[in-house]
Amino acid sequence: MNPKKLMTFRVNGTERQVAVQPNDILLDVLRETLNLTGTKRGCDMGTCGCCTVLIDGEARLSCLTLAASAVGHEVTTIEGVTPPEGMSPLQKSFSEAGGTQCGFCTSGFVMTATALLDNVPDPTEHEIREAISGNMCRCTGYVKIIEAIQRAGTQMRVERVPADPSEKEVIS
């Protein structure tokens, strides 16, 4: 058995030092060591998307990511996108649109959709479907999930519009 090594991770904006074996996966470090249990263990094969986190803003499957490869990168979990005062616009949209049923897959969808909306503020339905194609839900028909992402994108674009028309921010 390989000895554990002390590694420093930046998770949800906070530096965390953790003893990790070279073959530990990020999912296990997040759930078991850091107690960030919002990231779900689903298939352990990279096919369901339940374990999706953001690494430097990119949606990644934590069950297929060696923990050591996350050192030096910003890891964001569902706990990191949830503001202290409640739910993010995307989380609210999932709730309002009925995009959750049992909720097990929801954190993976929210993380994938967060990455999408950060890069494509006004995605087409095709772009949404393509982005979430690695996420599996056994309860819904995906219609409400797509609707929730579209709704959140609209809400987030409205919130980005400057109150003062003289400000030069362009929303496309």
C-alpha positions in Angstrom: 0.0 0.0 0.0 1.3 3.4 -0.9 1.8 5.9 1.9 -0.4 8.9 2.1 1.0 12.2 1.1 -0.1 15.6 2.4 -1.7 17.6 -0.4 -3.3 21.0 -0.5 -6.5 21.4 -2.3 -8.5 24.6 -3.0 -12.1 23.6 -2.6 -15.0 26.1 -2.7 -12.5 29.0 -2.3 -10.8 27.5 0.8 -7.4 25.8 1.0 -7.7 22.4 2.6 -4.7 20.1 3.5 -5.5 16.5 3.2 -3.6 13.2 3.4 -4.1 11.4 0.1 -2.9 8.2 -1.4 -1.7 8.4 -5.1 -4.7 6.4 -6.3 -7.4 8.1 -4.3 -10.2 9.6 -6.5 -11.4 13.1 -6.0 -14.9 11.9 -5.2 -13.7 10.0 -2.1 -11.6 12.9 -0.9 -14.5 15.3 -1.2 -17.1 13.0 0.4 -15.1 10.9 2.9 -12.3 13.3 4.0 -13.7 16.7 3.5 -17.3 15.7 4.3 -18.7 17.5 1.2 -21.5 15.0 0.6 -23.5 17.0 -1.9 -21.4 15.4 -4.6 -23.0 12.0 -5.1 -21.6 8.6 -5.8 -23.5 7.0 -8.6 -22.1 4.6 -11.0 -18.3 4.9 -10.3 -17.8 4.5 -14.0 -18.3 8.0 -15.4 -21.7 7.3 -17.0 -24.2 9.0 -14.7 -22.8 12.4 -13.9 -24.0 12.4 -10.3 -20.4 13.2 -9.1 -19.9 16.2 -11.3 -17.8 19.0 -9.9 -16.1 22.0 -11.4 -12.4 22.1 -11.8 -11.2 25.5 -12.8 -14.8 26.1 -14.0 -15.0 23.0 -16.2 -17.5 20.3 -15.4 -15.6 17.1 -14.5 -16.5 13.7 -13.1 -15.0 13.3 -9.7 -15.2 9.5 -9.8 -12.8 9.5 -12.8 -10.5 12.2 -11.5 -7.4 11.3 -9.4 -7.4 13.6 -6.3 -3.7 14.4 -6.9 -4.6 15.9 -10.3 -6.8 18.5 -8.6 -3.9 20.0 -6.6 -3.2 23.5 -7.9 -6.7 23.8 -9.3 -9.9 25.3 -8.0 -12.5 22.6 -7.2 -16.1 23.7 -6.8 -18.7 21.4 -5.4 -22.5 21.9 -5.1 -21.8 23.4 -1.6 -19.6 26.0 -3.3 -22.4 27.2 -5.7 -25.0 27.4 -2.9 -25.0 30.9 -1.4 -25.3 31.3 2.4 -28.7 32.9 2.0 -30.3 30.0 0.2 -30.3 28.7 -3.3 -28.6 29.9 -6.4 -30.8 31.1 -9.4 -30.1 27.7 -11.0 -31.1 25.8 -7.9 -34.3 27.9 -7.6 -35.1 27.2 -11.2 -34.7 23.5 -10.7 -37.1 23.7 -7.8 -39.7 26.0 -9.5 -39.6 24.1 -12.9 -40.0 20.7 -11.2 -36.5 19.6 -12.5 -36.0 17.4 -9.5 -37.9 14.4 -8.3 -35.9 12.1 -6.1 -33.0 14.7 -6.2 -30.1 12.2 -6.3 -28.9 13.4 -9.7 -29.7 17.1 -9.1 -26.3 18.3 -7.8 -24.6 16.8 -10.9 -27.0 18.5 -13.2 -26.6 21.8 -11.3 -22.8 21.6 -11.6 -22.9 20.8 -15.3 -25.5 23.6 -16.0 -23.4 26.0 -13.9 -20.4 25.4 -16.2 -22.6 25.7 -19.3 -24.3 29.0 -18.2 -20.9 30.5 -17.1 -19.6 29.9 -20.7 -22.8 30.2 -22.7 -25.2 32.6 -21.0 -28.0 32.1 -23.5 -27.7 28.4 -24.6 -30.0 26.9 -27.1 -32.0 23.8 -26.2 -29.5 21.8 -28.4 -26.6 23.2 -26.4 -28.3 22.4 -23.1 -29.0 18.8 -24.3 -25.4 18.4 -25.4 -24.0 19.8 -22.1 -26.2 17.5 -19.9 -25.7 14.4 -22.1 -23.3 13.0 -19.5 -25.8 13.3 -16.7 -28.5 10.7 -16.1 -31.8 11.0 -14.4 -34.0 8.0 -13.8 -37.0 9.9 -12.6 -37.7 12.7 -15.2 -38.0 12.9 -18.9 -35.4 15.7 -18.9 -38.0 18.3 -20.2 -38.2 20.0 -16.8 -34.4 19.9 -16.3 -33.9 21.6 -19.7 -36.7 24.1 -18.8 -35.0 24.8 -15.4 -31.7 25.5 -17.1 -33.3 27.8 -19.7 -35.2 29.6 -16.9 -32.0 30.1 -14.9 -30.1 31.4 -17.9 -32.8 34.0 -18.5 -32.9 35.0 -14.8 -29.1 35.3 -14.7 -29.0 37.4 -17.8 -31.6 39.8 -16.4 -29.6 40.1 -13.2 -26.4 40.9 -15.2 -28.1 43.9 -17.0 -26.6 47.1 -15.6 -29.1 49.4 -13.8 -27.4 52.4 -15.4 -27.8 52.4 -19.2 -24.5 54.3 -19.6 -22.6 51.2 -18.3 -21.1 49.4 -21.2 -21.8 45.8 -20.4 -23.1 43.9 -23.5 -25.3 40.8 -23.0 -25.6 38.6 -26.0 
